Amino acid sequence: MKYKTEKMSQSEARAKLEEMTKLYMDQRFNKVLGHVENPLERRITRRKIAQLKTVLREYELGRRKD
């Protein structure tokens, strides 16, 4: 289930984070409306967002280089 973040640059991670955040908000909206096909997708999306935030934090701390 590991998301491919090993070779991701900082700009790619930021773009993917924005995309995943928008997807998560759409999933939350659809859950409220009752149009959920796969209820586990929200959990997977949340975990991908956390992994991307970790990558961005590593760049911020200098543990990763571009």
C-alpha positions as CSV (number, residue, x, y, z in Angstrom):
1,M,0.0,0.0,0.0
2,K,3.1,2.2,0.1
3,Y,2.6,5.3,-2.1
4,K,5.4,6.0,-4.6
5,T,7.1,8.9,-2.8
6,E,10.7,7.8,-2.8
7,K,11.7,9.6,-6.0
8,M,9.1,12.4,-5.8
9,S,10.4,16.0,-6.0
10,Q,9.1,18.7,-3.8
11,S,7.0,20.4,-6.6
12,E,5.5,17.0,-7.6
13,A,4.6,16.3,-4.0
14,R,2.9,19.7,-3.6
15,A,0.9,19.2,-6.8
16,K,-0.1,15.7,-5.8
17,L,-1.1,16.9,-2.3
18,E,-3.4,19.5,-3.8
19,E,-5.0,16.8,-6.0
20,M,-5.4,14.3,-3.2
21,T,-6.9,17.0,-0.9
22,K,-9.5,17.9,-3.5
23,L,-10.3,14.2,-4.1
24,Y,-10.7,13.7,-0.3
25,M,-13.1,16.7,-0.1
26,D,-15.1,15.2,-3.0
27,Q,-15.3,11.9,-1.3
28,R,-16.5,13.5,2.0
29,F,-19.2,15.4,0.1
30,N,-20.3,12.2,-1.7
31,K,-20.5,10.3,1.6
32,V,-22.8,12.9,3.0
33,L,-25.0,12.6,0.0
34,G,-24.9,8.8,0.2
35,H,-23.2,8.1,-3.1
36,V,-20.3,6.0,-1.8
37,E,-19.2,3.1,-4.0
38,N,-16.1,2.1,-2.0
39,P,-16.1,3.3,1.6
40,L,-12.4,2.3,2.1
41,E,-11.3,4.9,-0.6
42,R,-11.5,7.7,2.0
43,R,-9.1,5.9,4.3
44,I,-6.7,5.2,1.5
45,T,-6.8,8.8,0.3
46,R,-6.2,10.1,3.9
47,R,-3.2,7.9,4.2
48,K,-1.8,9.1,0.9
49,I,-2.2,12.7,2.0
50,A,-0.3,11.9,5.2
51,Q,2.5,10.3,3.2
52,L,2.8,13.4,1.0
53,K,2.8,15.7,4.0
54,T,5.6,13.6,5.4
55,V,7.6,14.0,2.2
56,L,7.1,17.8,2.2
57,R,8.2,17.9,5.9
58,E,11.3,16.0,5.1
59,Y,12.2,18.5,2.4
60,E,11.6,21.3,4.9
61,L,13.9,19.7,7.4
62,G,16.6,19.0,4.9
63,R,16.4,15.2,5.1
64,R,15.6,15.1,1.4
65,K,17.3,16.9,-1.5
66,D,15.8,17.7,-4.9
